[in-house]
Amino acid sequence: MGDAGAEVAVAVAAEAESLVEVPLIGIGFRSPIADWIFSNPSTIDCLEVTAEHFFDGGESQLERLRELYPISVHGLGLSLGTPGPIDTKALASFKRVADAAHARWISEHIAFTRTDDVDLGHLNPVPPTMDSLKTLVDHAREVMDLCQRPLLLENITSYLRFPGEISETEFINRLCEQAGAGLLLDVTNLFINSRNHDFDPVEWLRRINPTIIKQLHIVGYSFHNGVWHDRHCEPIQEELLELATEVIAYASVEVVILERDVAIPEPRELELELIHLEKACESARCS
């Protein structure tokens, strides 16, 4: 290759490298760390707010936050896996929060939180059946039609494994494809399920369509009496960073969100975790 050809090759390689974007690193907005978040630290690229935390007000706070960060809005209680209509009041409040935040996208869980007449108060798994798939697809489309924003659906932890007509990974692939939604892959939930139900999380990951994975959640796991838990109260362990790196190298991840809800540490500790996440992202995209 002549000098001119070598120069072209170097230029093409440099351009290709520049197109490999490292995911944005963000954190879930929580009141105990609000002052730090509003100070706009350089370690936070983006923000996720929980919709239900703003159902009773807080638009002015959302207006301030959206001036500082790209925001996504995450739901806990729309109960997309419950057959029948979505709670219209909850859905209207969810849309109001998404609009006030100028949400880049919205997200909810592959789960149900209520029956026809009982609010269960926590996320419950849906069996991987065709009936469950149709319910989730219809509800996901309804949420997107009303909110006019892209929707991501999140995998949850489960201490039960329901038998179904297809595998969990095939269920997720079909759900996202048929609904036109993406996947919010909770790395911690995947890791915990793999330990509690004895499967390989990387093999599970490789059965997911990589183009649907748009966002990650991560927080440290807890272990008690032989069972792994997702209590959102621990710093990120090395095994989780390794799994997150695996996901980022495999898929088109755009955002990684650190979640802490209990025993939230001082900002300097959170900043160290965000820096570790950034380094993991850079390592994955450069590999």
PyMOL commands that set and color helices and strands:
alter all, ss='L'
color gray80, all
select helices_A, chain A and resi 3-19+31-38+51-54+59-68+88-100+130-147+168-179+187-196+201-206+210-212+238-250+267-286
alter helices_A, ss='H'
color red, helices_A
select strands_A, chain A and resi 24-28+46-50+71-74+106-109+112-114+119-124+151-154+182-186+213-218+220-224+227-234+255-258
alter strands_A, ss='S'
color yellow, strands_A
deselect
rebuild
show_as cartoon
